Amino acid sequence: MGISLDFRVLGPLEVYAAGQRIAVGGPRQRTILAMLLLAADRVVAVDSLIEAVWNGQPPATGRTQVAICIATLRKNFKSAGCSDDVIITSSPGYMLLSAGHRVDLVEFNQLMVDGEQATAQGRIADASDLLSDALALWRGPALSGVCGHLVEAEAARILERRLTAYERRAALKLQLGQHETLIGELTALVQEYPLREQTRGQLMLAEYRSGRRAESLQTFHNGRRHSIEEFGLEPGPALRQLQQAILQDDPALASPAPVSPVRDIPVTPLQLPAGAVEFTGRHDELSMLDRMLHHRPDGWPPAFAFVTGGAGVGKTALALHWAHRVADHFPDGQLYADLHGADGVHQPAAPQALLGSFLRALGVPADRIPADLNECSALYRSVLEGRRALIVLDNAESFAQIRPLLPGGRGCCVVVTSRAQLDELAVGTTTIPLGRLAGDEAAQMLGRLVGDDRIPADPAACAEVAQLCDGLPLALRISASMLRAKRHWTVRTLAGRLVNPQRRLDELSRGELQLRASFALSYRNLPAGAAAMFRRLALLDVSEFAVWAGCALLGVDEMDAEGLLEQLVDAHLLEVAGRDGTQVRYRLTELLRLYAGELVRATDSEQERQAAHERVLASWLALNHQEQSPVRAAS
């Protein structure tokens, strides 16, 4: 590993190794290093670095110059004795790895979180000390001397956090009766930031409690005069109410009684919904989850699993079945949330609301939960640190929705399910693409769902129903619900109703279990081109096809057709069937074909459908002619 580096941004940008300051380089290197430190352990795109360095007016060689600056920084760090790869290349840019090194901004943010947690637990003195330690890290304005509007904007945000820390510590010291020691610090802050009414109010209260009533009122009048002269505004209601309370010597302004610490009551949330008793198969997928949990090297971050698949394929059932199976490995609790990412009824759940729910379940009082999303997420990670907890995030819409909900503690495990392709989860994540059940497993699931002797009495009809349901767990559930409701039906009766392709989707869209509506949730999120491709795939007379068929259906070139088909694969509306030489072959399942057929008849005109048919036929004839005339095809 070599020497650890000490990165300092809470003041002039400086880097130290073994107590010695090392060279960073010129203005460009300083700006790039600042951007990487502000996003430590996250990828910063090259485009963002270019924008930060040249403020929207980059030279043609901008990317090359950024690469040169990165190489210079790496060389400087290695020359100082650091053998680590501190800055790594990670598409679409670079990432600074903070593990094993010190970044004062990271330390500041952690102390702030620790202070919030101590406050939530009623440890007021500890919280005050933690915030004092956080503020002691500052050496001046953050990143002073580093140019660029992106860096300057971030520096302003960090300054706001510093001022927030001062105000929170002042509130804690007022609770502790330390008003006299606050006056000097708050007076300086009010002079530098005269429009921060919370700071001014804290100074007024500290002066009043110190027996300096007249000075307290003068502090109010100075602020009022400044606000009126600057903006023509009276002070806010909180400050005016405080002035009136001082004039009336309101007893509520007296120093509070010592705060009794809140007892830290251990809370173990057990939020997993019941698993499906008829869960069937998925042996390979369960083994992948087991390996993810039990075979992770020491020092790795939390275990992450991502279960992805199309509508009705059983993502939630797999996640809950496995979660219940391993619940004993997580003695500190199991958290569960339905994020409503693919839900035709509810809006996608907001991360802030989910964090609040999780924190309350973990024992944090509601009035101690921060309103700011980043602070709330940081408190959540802090509460989970050192705990062995399982978090199931079901039906996620996007990575942005789940990112604040991901813990940092190594003892935790997260299982995410989603129809979407959450590419940001790819690194270090066990990704489990979930497909349809095989024929025997589908029939076995149907038998468990129905639960009587009609299934073993006619195994051939049961196998036919499973095939007509495409091995899709949702379709099997709907079929089983019909058999349970119609005790006088045989399995053959149900197979006879499903065999008609014109009626099959109607039969499988009953009550609350709606197969057509489930497909629609995936279709409606498609871009226009991919949606048109999906509809017209129903016009093909074969279940498997190559890219040329997609070209003909829409009249587009091969690259565009392949892009649209891959969008359908990502949306789980199309399967990759394999390769035929150099050609990828795709497969549209029968139930999706029926749904696409409804859409194409309702959306595309007869002339458009006929033209697509003719293009497919012409392309097929041309390909067939090439295969029969190799010399001509080669020419």
JOUR-V54437 format. One record per helix or strand. SS is the DSSP state (helix for helix, strand for strand). FROM is the first residue (numbers start at 1). TO is the last residue. Records with the same first field share a line. If there is no record, write none. Layout:
SS = FROM-TO  FROM-TO
This chain:
strand = 2-2  5-8  14-17  20-21  44-45  82-82  87-90  93-96  102-103  270-270  303-309  334-338  390-394  413-418  430-434  509-510  513-514  544-545  575-580  583-587
helix = 27-38  46-54  62-79  104-120  124-135  149-175  179-192  197-209  213-231  237-247  251-253  283-294  315-325  327-329  351-361  366-368  373-384  399-403  423-425  439-450  454-457  459-468  473-485  491-498  504-507  515-523  528-539  547-554  558-570  590-603  606-628  630-634
